[in-house]
Amino acid sequence: MEMVKLVKGDRVIERRKVDYENNAKMWGIRGWELFVNKPKPEPKPEPEVKEDALSSEWKEEIPKKSKKKG
């Protein structure tokens, strides 16, 4: 005995497949349709933005002084 899911708005019901096939037209008139399990789209990862790339100020790199032991 196979079962089918029917959807109307946010309501979901389960009925036998044979019963649905025999009365598909009446289910359609009443607003019910077959439930189709659609996969949810996966969100695309946002690209990482480096803060240095957006900085409008130019920063000069200062060379580090080496420590000499003497």
PDB file of N, H, CA, C and O in Angstrom:
ATOM      1  N   MET A   1       0.853  -1.168   0.000  1.00  0.00           N
ATOM      2  CA  MET A   1       0.000   0.000   0.000  1.00  0.00           C
ATOM      3  C   MET A   1       0.905   1.239   0.000  1.00  0.00           C
ATOM      4  O   MET A   1       1.533   1.567   1.007  1.00  0.00           O
ATOM      5  N   GLU A   2       0.956   1.911  -1.141  1.00  0.00           N
ATOM      6  H   GLU A   2       0.446   1.645  -1.959  1.00  0.00           H
ATOM      7  CA  GLU A   2       1.769   3.121  -1.272  1.00  0.00           C
ATOM      8  C   GLU A   2       0.976   4.328  -0.813  1.00  0.00           C
ATOM      9  O   GLU A   2      -0.241   4.400  -0.983  1.00  0.00           O
ATOM     10  N   MET A   3       1.688   5.266  -0.232  1.00  0.00           N
ATOM     11  H   MET A   3       2.676   5.207  -0.094  1.00  0.00           H
ATOM     12  CA  MET A   3       1.064   6.487   0.251  1.00  0.00           C
ATOM     13  C   MET A   3       1.625   7.672  -0.534  1.00  0.00           C
ATOM     14  O   MET A   3       2.773   7.646  -0.977  1.00  0.00           O
ATOM     15  N   VAL A   4       0.806   8.706  -0.699  1.00  0.00           N
ATOM     16  H   VAL A   4      -0.126   8.727  -0.339  1.00  0.00           H
ATOM     17  CA  VAL A   4       1.245   9.948  -1.324  1.00  0.00           C
ATOM     18  C   VAL A   4       0.956  11.090  -0.360  1.00  0.00           C
ATOM     19  O   VAL A   4       0.043  11.010   0.461  1.00  0.00           O
ATOM     20  N   LYS A   5       1.732  12.133  -0.469  1.00  0.00           N
ATOM     21  H   LYS A   5       2.474  12.198  -1.137  1.00  0.00           H
ATOM     22  CA  LYS A   5       1.510  13.317   0.344  1.00  0.00           C
ATOM     23  C   LYS A   5       0.867  14.383  -0.533  1.00  0.00           C
ATOM     24  O   LYS A   5       1.275  14.598  -1.674  1.00  0.00           O
ATOM     25  N   LEU A   6      -0.140  15.042   0.019  1.00  0.00           N
ATOM     26  H   LEU A   6      -0.471  14.867   0.946  1.00  0.00           H
ATOM     27  CA  LEU A   6      -0.831  16.114  -0.682  1.00  0.00           C
ATOM     28  C   LEU A   6      -0.628  17.406   0.096  1.00  0.00           C
ATOM     29  O   LEU A   6      -0.584  17.400   1.327  1.00  0.00           O
ATOM     30  N   VAL A   7      -0.505  18.513  -0.630  1.00  0.00           N
ATOM     31  H   VAL A   7      -0.541  18.517  -1.630  1.00  0.00           H
ATOM     32  CA  VAL A   7      -0.219  19.804  -0.020  1.00  0.00           C
ATOM     33  C   VAL A   7      -1.289  20.807  -0.424  1.00  0.00           C
ATOM     34  O   VAL A   7      -1.727  20.858  -1.574  1.00  0.00           O
ATOM     35  N   LYS A   8      -1.697  21.609   0.567  1.00  0.00           N
ATOM     36  H   LYS A   8      -1.341  21.568   1.501  1.00  0.00           H
ATOM     37  CA  LYS A   8      -2.614  22.728   0.319  1.00  0.00           C
ATOM     38  C   LYS A   8      -2.169  23.841   1.255  1.00  0.00           C
ATOM     39  O   LYS A   8      -2.424  23.796   2.459  1.00  0.00           O
ATOM     40  N   GLY A   9      -1.500  24.844   0.686  1.00  0.00           N
ATOM     41  H   GLY A   9      -1.293  24.881  -0.292  1.00  0.00           H
ATOM     42  CA  GLY A   9      -0.941  25.906   1.530  1.00  0.00           C
ATOM     43  C   GLY A   9       0.194  25.348   2.355  1.00  0.00           C
ATOM     44  O   GLY A   9       1.172  24.832   1.813  1.00  0.00           O
ATOM     45  N   ASP A  10       0.066  25.450   3.680  1.00  0.00           N
ATOM     46  H   ASP A  10      -0.729  25.869   4.120  1.00  0.00           H
ATOM     47  CA  ASP A  10       1.107  24.913   4.554  1.00  0.00           C
ATOM     48  C   ASP A  10       0.692  23.596   5.193  1.00  0.00           C
ATOM     49  O   ASP A  10       1.409  23.071   6.045  1.00  0.00           O
ATOM     50  N   ARG A  11      -0.457  23.056   4.792  1.00  0.00           N
ATOM     51  H   ARG A  11      -1.039  23.483   4.100  1.00  0.00           H
ATOM     52  CA  ARG A  11      -0.939  21.782   5.337  1.00  0.00           C
ATOM     53  C   ARG A  11      -0.500  20.623   4.447  1.00  0.00           C
ATOM     54  O   ARG A  11      -0.512  20.734   3.221  1.00  0.00           O
ATOM     55  N   VAL A  12      -0.121  19.538   5.055  1.00  0.00           N
ATOM     56  H   VAL A  12      -0.111  19.448   6.051  1.00  0.00           H
ATOM     57  CA  VAL A  12       0.302  18.332   4.338  1.00  0.00           C
ATOM     58  C   VAL A  12      -0.483  17.161   4.903  1.00  0.00           C
ATOM     59  O   VAL A  12      -0.542  16.974   6.119  1.00  0.00           O
ATOM     60  N   ILE A  13      -1.101  16.353   4.002  1.00  0.00           N
ATOM     61  H   ILE A  13      -1.053  16.504   3.015  1.00  0.00           H
ATOM     62  CA  ILE A  13      -1.814  15.153   4.438  1.00  0.00           C
ATOM     63  C   ILE A  13      -1.295  13.967   3.650  1.00  0.00           C
ATOM     64  O   ILE A  13      -0.696  14.135   2.588  1.00  0.00           O
ATOM     65  N   GLU A  14      -1.524  12.765   4.170  1.00  0.00           N
ATOM     66  H   GLU A  14      -2.010  12.629   5.033  1.00  0.00           H
ATOM     67  CA  GLU A  14      -1.115  11.534   3.506  1.00  0.00           C
ATOM     68  C   GLU A  14      -2.341  10.711   3.175  1.00  0.00           C
ATOM     69  O   GLU A  14      -3.217  10.520   4.019  1.00  0.00           O
ATOM     70  N   ARG A  15      -2.406  10.223   1.945  1.00  0.00           N
ATOM     71  H   ARG A  15      -1.695  10.378   1.259  1.00  0.00           H
ATOM     72  CA  ARG A  15      -3.508   9.379   1.495  1.00  0.00           C
ATOM     73  C   ARG A  15      -2.940   8.212   0.700  1.00  0.00           C
ATOM     74  O   ARG A  15      -1.800   8.257   0.236  1.00  0.00           O
ATOM     75  N   ARG A  16      -3.753   7.161   0.548  1.00  0.00           N
ATOM     76  H   ARG A  16      -4.678   7.124   0.925  1.00  0.00           H
ATOM     77  CA  ARG A  16      -3.309   6.026  -0.260  1.00  0.00           C
ATOM     78  C   ARG A  16      -3.230   6.455  -1.726  1.00  0.00           C
ATOM     79  O   ARG A  16      -4.064   7.225  -2.201  1.00  0.00           O
ATOM     80  N   LYS A  17      -2.235   5.957  -2.424  1.00  0.00           N
ATOM     81  H   LYS A  17      -1.557   5.332  -2.037  1.00  0.00           H
ATOM     82  CA  LYS A  17      -1.992   6.337  -3.815  1.00  0.00           C
ATOM     83  C   LYS A  17      -3.178   5.958  -4.701  1.00  0.00           C
ATOM     84  O   LYS A  17      -3.544   6.708  -5.606  1.00  0.00           O
ATOM     85  N   VAL A  18      -3.773   4.803  -4.442  1.00  0.00           N
ATOM     86  H   VAL A  18      -3.476   4.194  -3.707  1.00  0.00           H
ATOM     87  CA  VAL A  18      -4.912   4.338  -5.244  1.00  0.00           C
ATOM     88  C   VAL A  18      -6.085   5.307  -5.097  1.00  0.00           C
ATOM     89  O   VAL A  18      -6.734   5.654  -6.084  1.00  0.00           O
ATOM     90  N   ASP A  19      -6.353   5.743  -3.866  1.00  0.00           N
ATOM     91  H   ASP A  19      -5.825   5.461  -3.065  1.00  0.00           H
ATOM     92  CA  ASP A  19      -7.443   6.687  -3.632  1.00  0.00           C
ATOM     93  C   ASP A  19      -7.182   8.014  -4.325  1.00  0.00           C
ATOM     94  O   ASP A  19      -8.097   8.618  -4.884  1.00  0.00           O
ATOM     95  N   TYR A  20      -5.950   8.463  -4.290  1.00  0.00           N
ATOM     96  H   TYR A  20      -5.206   7.972  -3.836  1.00  0.00           H
ATOM     97  CA  TYR A  20      -5.612   9.731  -4.941  1.00  0.00           C
ATOM     98  C   TYR A  20      -5.785   9.631  -6.451  1.00  0.00           C
ATOM     99  O   TYR A  20      -6.374  10.517  -7.071  1.00  0.00           O
ATOM    100  N   GLU A  21      -5.271   8.547  -7.045  1.00  0.00           N
ATOM    101  H   GLU A  21      -4.793   7.828  -6.541  1.00  0.00           H
ATOM    102  CA  GLU A  21      -5.358   8.397  -8.499  1.00  0.00           C
ATOM    103  C   GLU A  21      -6.806   8.330  -8.977  1.00  0.00           C
ATOM    104  O   GLU A  21      -7.129   8.870 -10.035  1.00  0.00           O
ATOM    105  N   ASN A  22      -7.679   7.677  -8.216  1.00  0.00           N
ATOM    106  H   ASN A  22      -7.416   7.239  -7.356  1.00  0.00           H
ATOM    107  CA  ASN A  22      -9.081   7.576  -8.604  1.00  0.00           C
ATOM    108  C   ASN A  22      -9.812   8.916  -8.494  1.00  0.00           C
ATOM    109  O   ASN A  22     -10.781   9.152  -9.215  1.00  0.00           O
ATOM    110  N   ASN A  23      -9.362   9.779  -7.611  1.00  0.00           N
ATOM    111  H   ASN A  23      -8.575   9.587  -7.025  1.00  0.00           H
ATOM    112  CA  ASN A  23     -10.049  11.042  -7.365  1.00  0.00           C
ATOM    113  C   ASN A  23      -9.129  12.250  -7.548  1.00  0.00           C
ATOM    114  O   ASN A  23      -9.311  13.268  -6.882  1.00  0.00           O
ATOM    115  N   ALA A  24      -8.152  12.149  -8.436  1.00  0.00           N
ATOM    116  H   ALA A  24      -8.004  11.322  -8.977  1.00  0.00           H
ATOM    117  CA  ALA A  24      -7.174  13.224  -8.623  1.00  0.00           C
ATOM    118  C   ALA A  24      -7.848  14.525  -9.051  1.00  0.00           C
ATOM    119  O   ALA A  24      -7.437  15.604  -8.624  1.00  0.00           O
ATOM    120  N   LYS A  25      -8.866  14.433  -9.879  1.00  0.00           N
ATOM    121  H   LYS A  25      -9.199  13.556 -10.225  1.00  0.00           H
ATOM    122  CA  LYS A  25      -9.553  15.630 -10.358  1.00  0.00           C
ATOM    123  C   LYS A  25     -10.223  16.359  -9.184  1.00  0.00           C
ATOM    124  O   LYS A  25     -10.139  17.585  -9.096  1.00  0.00           O
ATOM    125  N   MET A  26     -10.878  15.628  -8.291  1.00  0.00           N
ATOM    126  H   MET A  26     -10.945  14.633  -8.362  1.00  0.00           H
ATOM    127  CA  MET A  26     -11.550  16.238  -7.140  1.00  0.00           C
ATOM    128  C   MET A  26     -10.534  16.856  -6.176  1.00  0.00           C
ATOM    129  O   MET A  26     -10.780  17.927  -5.621  1.00  0.00           O
ATOM    130  N   TRP A  27      -9.400  16.191  -5.974  1.00  0.00           N
ATOM    131  H   TRP A  27      -9.200  15.321  -6.424  1.00  0.00           H
ATOM    132  CA  TRP A  27      -8.356  16.754  -5.108  1.00  0.00           C
ATOM    133  C   TRP A  27      -7.880  18.081  -5.689  1.00  0.00           C
ATOM    134  O   TRP A  27      -7.664  19.046  -4.955  1.00  0.00           O
ATOM    135  N   GLY A  28      -7.719  18.125  -7.016  1.00  0.00           N
ATOM    136  H   GLY A  28      -7.895  17.342  -7.612  1.00  0.00           H
ATOM    137  CA  GLY A  28      -7.276  19.345  -7.689  1.00  0.00           C
ATOM    138  C   GLY A  28      -8.295  20.464  -7.563  1.00  0.00           C
ATOM    139  O   GLY A  28      -7.924  21.617  -7.346  1.00  0.00           O
ATOM    140  N   ILE A  29      -9.585  20.138  -7.697  1.00  0.00           N
ATOM    141  H   ILE A  29      -9.886  19.201  -7.873  1.00  0.00           H
ATOM    142  CA  ILE A  29     -10.637  21.142  -7.564  1.00  0.00           C
ATOM    143  C   ILE A  29     -10.634  21.741  -6.156  1.00  0.00           C
ATOM    144  O   ILE A  29     -10.881  22.934  -5.979  1.00  0.00           O
ATOM    145  N   ARG A  30     -10.357  20.913  -5.176  1.00  0.00           N
ATOM    146  H   ARG A  30     -10.156  19.944  -5.320  1.00  0.00           H
ATOM    147  CA  ARG A  30     -10.353  21.372  -3.776  1.00  0.00           C
ATOM    148  C   ARG A  30      -9.060  22.081  -3.383  1.00  0.00           C
ATOM    149  O   ARG A  30      -8.935  22.573  -2.261  1.00  0.00           O
ATOM    150  N   GLY A  31      -8.099  22.135  -4.305  1.00  0.00           N
ATOM    151  H   GLY A  31      -8.200  21.735  -5.216  1.00  0.00           H
ATOM    152  CA  GLY A  31      -6.866  22.880  -4.046  1.00  0.00           C
ATOM    153  C   GLY A  31      -5.696  22.060  -3.565  1.00  0.00           C
ATOM    154  O   GLY A  31      -4.658  22.622  -3.214  1.00  0.00           O
ATOM    155  N   TRP A  32      -5.829  20.745  -3.539  1.00  0.00           N
ATOM    156  H   TRP A  32      -6.672  20.289  -3.824  1.00  0.00           H
ATOM    157  CA  TRP A  32      -4.733  19.889  -3.094  1.00  0.00           C
ATOM    158  C   TRP A  32      -3.892  19.494  -4.291  1.00  0.00           C
ATOM    159  O   TRP A  32      -4.418  19.285  -5.384  1.00  0.00           O
ATOM    160  N   GLU A  33      -2.597  19.391  -4.090  1.00  0.00           N
ATOM    161  H   GLU A  33      -2.170  19.560  -3.202  1.00  0.00           H
ATOM    162  CA  GLU A  33      -1.693  18.914  -5.143  1.00  0.00           C
ATOM    163  C   GLU A  33      -0.636  18.017  -4.527  1.00  0.00           C
ATOM    164  O   GLU A  33      -0.419  18.037  -3.315  1.00  0.00           O
ATOM    165  N   LEU A  34       0.020  17.231  -5.368  1.00  0.00           N
ATOM    166  H   LEU A  34      -0.156  17.215  -6.352  1.00  0.00           H
ATOM    167  CA  LEU A  34       1.043  16.311  -4.884  1.00  0.00           C
ATOM    168  C   LEU A  34       2.214  17.073  -4.279  1.00  0.00           C
ATOM    169  O   LEU A  34       2.635  18.110  -4.791  1.00  0.00           O
ATOM    170  N   PHE A  35       2.723  16.540  -3.192  1.00  0.00           N
ATOM    171  H   PHE A  35       2.381  15.697  -2.776  1.00  0.00           H
ATOM    172  CA  PHE A  35       3.886  17.115  -2.519  1.00  0.00           C
ATOM    173  C   PHE A  35       5.127  16.719  -3.286  1.00  0.00           C
ATOM    174  O   PHE A  35       5.378  15.535  -3.507  1.00  0.00           O
ATOM    175  N   VAL A  36       5.908  17.711  -3.693  1.00  0.00           N
ATOM    176  H   VAL A  36       5.705  18.674  -3.513  1.00  0.00           H
ATOM    177  CA  VAL A  36       7.165  17.459  -4.390  1.00  0.00           C
ATOM    178  C   VAL A  36       8.281  17.935  -3.478  1.00  0.00           C
ATOM    179  O   VAL A  36       8.357  19.112  -3.126  1.00  0.00           O
ATOM    180  N   ASN A  37       9.138  17.009  -3.104  1.00  0.00           N
ATOM    181  H   ASN A  37       9.076  16.053  -3.390  1.00  0.00           H
ATOM    182  CA  ASN A  37      10.239  17.331  -2.194  1.00  0.00           C
ATOM    183  C   ASN A  37      11.353  18.000  -2.988  1.00  0.00           C
ATOM    184  O   ASN A  37      12.149  17.329  -3.645  1.00  0.00           O
ATOM    185  N   LYS A  38      11.405  19.327  -2.923  1.00  0.00           N
ATOM    186  H   LYS A  38      10.759  19.872  -2.389  1.00  0.00           H
ATOM    187  CA  LYS A  38      12.425  20.078  -3.643  1.00  0.00           C
ATOM    188  C   LYS A  38      13.602  20.318  -2.705  1.00  0.00           C
ATOM    189  O   LYS A  38      13.406  20.716  -1.556  1.00  0.00           O
ATOM    190  N   PRO A  39      14.819  20.083  -3.178  1.00  0.00           N
ATOM    191  CA  PRO A  39      15.971  20.354  -2.320  1.00  0.00           C
ATOM    192  C   PRO A  39      16.126  21.854  -2.115  1.00  0.00           C
ATOM    193  O   PRO A  39      15.924  22.641  -3.039  1.00  0.00           O
ATOM    194  N   LYS A  40      16.483  22.237  -0.908  1.00  0.00           N
ATOM    195  H   LYS A  40      16.647  21.597  -0.157  1.00  0.00           H
ATOM    196  CA  LYS A  40      16.672  23.652  -0.611  1.00  0.00           C
ATOM    197  C   LYS A  40      17.980  24.114  -1.249  1.00  0.00           C
ATOM    198  O   LYS A  40      18.983  23.402  -1.191  1.00  0.00           O
ATOM    199  N   PRO A  41      17.976  25.288  -1.851  1.00  0.00           N
ATOM    200  CA  PRO A  41      19.227  25.773  -2.445  1.00  0.00           C
ATOM    201  C   PRO A  41      20.227  26.116  -1.359  1.00  0.00           C
ATOM    202  O   PRO A  41      19.889  26.731  -0.347  1.00  0.00           O
ATOM    203  N   GLU A  42      21.462  25.707  -1.589  1.00  0.00           N
ATOM    204  H   GLU A  42      21.737  25.208  -2.410  1.00  0.00           H
ATOM    205  CA  GLU A  42      22.508  25.966  -0.613  1.00  0.00           C
ATOM    206  C   GLU A  42      22.986  27.403  -0.768  1.00  0.00           C
ATOM    207  O   GLU A  42      23.219  27.859  -1.887  1.00  0.00           O
ATOM    208  N   PRO A  43      23.132  28.115   0.333  1.00  0.00           N
ATOM    209  CA  PRO A  43      23.606  29.506   0.222  1.00  0.00           C
ATOM    210  C   PRO A  43      25.047  29.541  -0.257  1.00  0.00           C
ATOM    211  O   PRO A  43      25.880  28.740   0.168  1.00  0.00           O
ATOM    212  N   LYS A  44      25.324  30.475  -1.142  1.00  0.00           N
ATOM    213  H   LYS A  44      24.648  31.126  -1.487  1.00  0.00           H
ATOM    214  CA  LYS A  44      26.674  30.604  -1.665  1.00  0.00           C
ATOM    215  C   LYS A  44      27.530  31.325  -0.632  1.00  0.00           C
ATOM    216  O   LYS A  44      27.109  32.335  -0.068  1.00  0.00           O
ATOM    217  N   PRO A  45      28.725  30.809  -0.385  1.00  0.00           N
ATOM    218  CA  PRO A  45      29.588  31.485   0.595  1.00  0.00           C
ATOM    219  C   PRO A  45      30.031  32.839   0.048  1.00  0.00           C
ATOM    220  O   PRO A  45      30.388  32.962  -1.124  1.00  0.00           O
ATOM    221  N   GLU A  46      30.004  33.846   0.909  1.00  0.00           N
ATOM    222  H   GLU A  46      29.714  33.746   1.861  1.00  0.00           H
ATOM    223  CA  GLU A  46      30.428  35.173   0.500  1.00  0.00           C
ATOM    224  C   GLU A  46      31.954  35.225   0.492  1.00  0.00           C
ATOM    225  O   GLU A  46      32.598  34.689   1.393  1.00  0.00           O
ATOM    226  N   PRO A  47      32.532  35.865  -0.517  1.00  0.00           N
ATOM    227  CA  PRO A  47      33.992  35.936  -0.567  1.00  0.00           C
ATOM    228  C   PRO A  47      34.517  36.811   0.575  1.00  0.00           C
ATOM    229  O   PRO A  47      33.924  37.827   0.939  1.00  0.00           O
ATOM    230  N   GLU A  48      35.647  36.376   1.119  1.00  0.00           N
ATOM    231  H   GLU A  48      36.129  35.552   0.823  1.00  0.00           H
ATOM    232  CA  GLU A  48      36.243  37.123   2.216  1.00  0.00           C
ATOM    233  C   GLU A  48      36.934  38.368   1.662  1.00  0.00           C
ATOM    234  O   GLU A  48      37.637  38.307   0.654  1.00  0.00           O
ATOM    235  N   VAL A  49      36.725  39.478   2.327  1.00  0.00           N
ATOM    236  H   VAL A  49      36.154  39.528   3.146  1.00  0.00           H
ATOM    237  CA  VAL A  49      37.313  40.736   1.891  1.00  0.00           C
ATOM    238  C   VAL A  49      38.358  41.148   2.913  1.00  0.00           C
ATOM    239  O   VAL A  49      38.084  41.226   4.111  1.00  0.00           O
ATOM    240  N   LYS A  50      39.547  41.408   2.423  1.00  0.00           N
ATOM    241  H   LYS A  50      39.769  41.345   1.451  1.00  0.00           H
ATOM    242  CA  LYS A  50      40.620  41.839   3.308  1.00  0.00           C
ATOM    243  C   LYS A  50      40.465  43.329   3.577  1.00  0.00           C
ATOM    244  O   LYS A  50      40.164  44.109   2.673  1.00  0.00           O
ATOM    245  N   GLU A  51      40.671  43.711   4.820  1.00  0.00           N
ATOM    246  H   GLU A  51      40.916  43.078   5.555  1.00  0.00           H
ATOM    247  CA  GLU A  51      40.518  45.115   5.192  1.00  0.00           C
ATOM    248  C   GLU A  51      41.589  45.980   4.534  1.00  0.00           C
ATOM    249  O   GLU A  51      41.339  47.145   4.225  1.00  0.00           O
ATOM    250  N   ASP A  52      42.776  45.421   4.317  1.00  0.00           N
ATOM    251  H   ASP A  52      42.979  44.475   4.568  1.00  0.00           H
ATOM    252  CA  ASP A  52      43.851  46.198   3.708  1.00  0.00           C
ATOM    253  C   ASP A  52      43.500  46.598   2.272  1.00  0.00           C
ATOM    254  O   ASP A  52      43.895  47.666   1.805  1.00  0.00           O
ATOM    255  N   ALA A  53      42.765  45.746   1.587  1.00  0.00           N
ATOM    256  H   ALA A  53      42.444  44.878   1.966  1.00  0.00           H
ATOM    257  CA  ALA A  53      42.410  46.031   0.205  1.00  0.00           C
ATOM    258  C   ALA A  53      41.413  47.181   0.119  1.00  0.00           C
ATOM    259  O   ALA A  53      41.381  47.895  -0.883  1.00  0.00           O
ATOM    260  N   LEU A  54      40.606  47.368   1.149  1.00  0.00           N
ATOM    261  H   LEU A  54      40.632  46.788   1.964  1.00  0.00           H
ATOM    262  CA  LEU A  54      39.612  48.425   1.135  1.00  0.00           C
ATOM    263  C   LEU A  54      40.130  49.725   1.754  1.00  0.00           C
ATOM    264  O   LEU A  54      39.483  50.767   1.656  1.00  0.00           O
ATOM    265  N   SER A  55      41.283  49.656   2.381  1.00  0.00           N
ATOM    266  H   SER A  55      41.809  48.810   2.461  1.00  0.00           H
ATOM    267  CA  SER A  55      41.821  50.829   3.059  1.00  0.00           C
ATOM    268  C   SER A  55      42.240  51.877   2.039  1.00  0.00           C
ATOM    269  O   SER A  55      42.947  51.575   1.078  1.00  0.00           O
ATOM    270  N   SER A  56      41.794  53.122   2.260  1.00  0.00           N
ATOM    271  H   SER A  56      41.219  53.367   3.042  1.00  0.00           H
ATOM    272  CA  SER A  56      42.160  54.194   1.335  1.00  0.00           C
ATOM    273  C   SER A  56      43.468  54.855   1.760  1.00  0.00           C
ATOM    274  O   SER A  56      44.048  55.634   1.003  1.00  0.00           O
ATOM    275  N   GLU A  57      43.923  54.550   2.947  1.00  0.00           N
ATOM    276  H   GLU A  57      43.452  53.917   3.562  1.00  0.00           H
ATOM    277  CA  GLU A  57      45.170  55.133   3.431  1.00  0.00           C
ATOM    278  C   GLU A  57      46.338  54.227   3.047  1.00  0.00           C
ATOM    279  O   GLU A  57      46.281  53.006   3.194  1.00  0.00           O
ATOM    280  N   TRP A  58      47.391  54.860   2.554  1.00  0.00           N
ATOM    281  H   TRP A  58      47.438  55.852   2.435  1.00  0.00           H
ATOM    282  CA  TRP A  58      48.577  54.108   2.207  1.00  0.00           C
ATOM    283  C   TRP A  58      49.451  54.010   3.437  1.00  0.00           C
ATOM    284  O   TRP A  58      49.735  55.019   4.084  1.00  0.00           O
ATOM    285  N   LYS A  59      49.876  52.809   3.764  1.00  0.00           N
ATOM    286  H   LYS A  59      49.644  51.990   3.239  1.00  0.00           H
ATOM    287  CA  LYS A  59      50.707  52.610   4.942  1.00  0.00           C
ATOM    288  C   LYS A  59      52.086  52.144   4.497  1.00  0.00           C
ATOM    289  O   LYS A  59      52.228  51.145   3.791  1.00  0.00           O
ATOM    290  N   GLU A  60      53.088  52.885   4.923  1.00  0.00           N
ATOM    291  H   GLU A  60      52.973  53.697   5.496  1.00  0.00           H
ATOM    292  CA  GLU A  60      54.459  52.516   4.578  1.00  0.00           C
ATOM    293  C   GLU A  60      54.973  51.530   5.613  1.00  0.00           C
ATOM    294  O   GLU A  60      54.805  51.722   6.817  1.00  0.00           O
ATOM    295  N   GLU A  61      55.593  50.486   5.126  1.00  0.00           N
ATOM    296  H   GLU A  61      55.729  50.331   4.148  1.00  0.00           H
ATOM    297  CA  GLU A  61      56.156  49.519   6.048  1.00  0.00           C
ATOM    298  C   GLU A  61      57.479  50.048   6.586  1.00  0.00           C
ATOM    299  O   GLU A  61      58.355  50.455   5.823  1.00  0.00           O
ATOM    300  N   ILE A  62      57.606  50.036   7.865  1.00  0.00           N
ATOM    301  H   ILE A  62      56.894  49.705   8.484  1.00  0.00           H
ATOM    302  CA  ILE A  62      58.811  50.504   8.524  1.00  0.00           C
ATOM    303  C   ILE A  62      59.688  49.287   8.792  1.00  0.00           C
ATOM    304  O   ILE A  62      59.256  48.343   9.454  1.00  0.00           O
ATOM    305  N   PRO A  63      60.930  49.303   8.276  1.00  0.00           N
ATOM    306  CA  PRO A  63      61.794  48.137   8.509  1.00  0.00           C
ATOM    307  C   PRO A  63      62.163  48.038   9.993  1.00  0.00           C
ATOM    308  O   PRO A  63      62.418  49.042  10.660  1.00  0.00           O
ATOM    309  N   LYS A  64      62.182  46.832  10.471  1.00  0.00           N
ATOM    310  H   LYS A  64      61.975  46.018   9.930  1.00  0.00           H
ATOM    311  CA  LYS A  64      62.530  46.602  11.880  1.00  0.00           C
ATOM    312  C   LYS A  64      64.039  46.730  12.053  1.00  0.00           C
ATOM    313  O   LYS A  64      64.824  46.292  11.212  1.00  0.00           O
ATOM    314  N   LYS A  65      64.418  47.344  13.169  1.00  0.00           N
ATOM    315  H   LYS A  65      63.780  47.701  13.852  1.00  0.00           H
ATOM    316  CA  LYS A  65      65.840  47.487  13.465  1.00  0.00           C
ATOM    317  C   LYS A  65      66.368  46.179  14.035  1.00  0.00           C
ATOM    318  O   LYS A  65      65.748  45.564  14.903  1.00  0.00           O
ATOM    319  N   SER A  66      67.491  45.781  13.543  1.00  0.00           N
ATOM    320  H   SER A  66      67.994  46.280  12.838  1.00  0.00           H
ATOM    321  CA  SER A  66      68.084  44.555  14.051  1.00  0.00           C
ATOM    322  C   SER A  66      68.871  44.853  15.311  1.00  0.00           C
ATOM    323  O   SER A  66      69.536  45.883  15.423  1.00  0.00           O
ATOM    324  N   LYS A  67      68.785  43.959  16.229  1.00  0.00           N
ATOM    325  H   LYS A  67      68.245  43.122  16.138  1.00  0.00           H
ATOM    326  CA  LYS A  67      69.518  44.122  17.483  1.00  0.00           C
ATOM    327  C   LYS A  67      70.874  43.457  17.337  1.00  0.00           C
ATOM    328  O   LYS A  67      70.983  42.269  17.032  1.00  0.00           O
ATOM    329  N   LYS A  68      71.886  44.249  17.560  1.00  0.00           N
ATOM    330  H   LYS A  68      71.797  45.214  17.807  1.00  0.00           H
ATOM    331  CA  LYS A  68      73.241  43.707  17.470  1.00  0.00           C
ATOM    332  C   LYS A  68      73.799  43.556  18.873  1.00  0.00           C
ATOM    333  O   LYS A  68      73.774  44.479  19.687  1.00  0.00           O
ATOM    334  N   LYS A  69      74.295  42.377  19.121  1.00  0.00           N
ATOM    335  H   LYS A  69      74.316  41.627  18.460  1.00  0.00           H
ATOM    336  CA  LYS A  69      74.917  42.139  20.422  1.00  0.00           C
ATOM    337  C   LYS A  69      76.406  42.411  20.243  1.00  0.00           C
ATOM    338  O   LYS A  69      77.043  41.899  19.322  1.00  0.00           O
ATOM    339  N   GLY A  70      76.922  43.193  21.108  1.00  0.00           N
ATOM    340  H   GLY A  70      76.404  43.609  21.856  1.00  0.00           H
ATOM    341  CA  GLY A  70      78.297  43.532  20.890  1.00  0.00           C
ATOM    342  C   GLY A  70      79.180  43.603  22.017  1.00  0.00           C
ATOM    343  O   GLY A  70      80.366  43.892  21.855  1.00  0.00           O
TER     344      GLY A  70
END
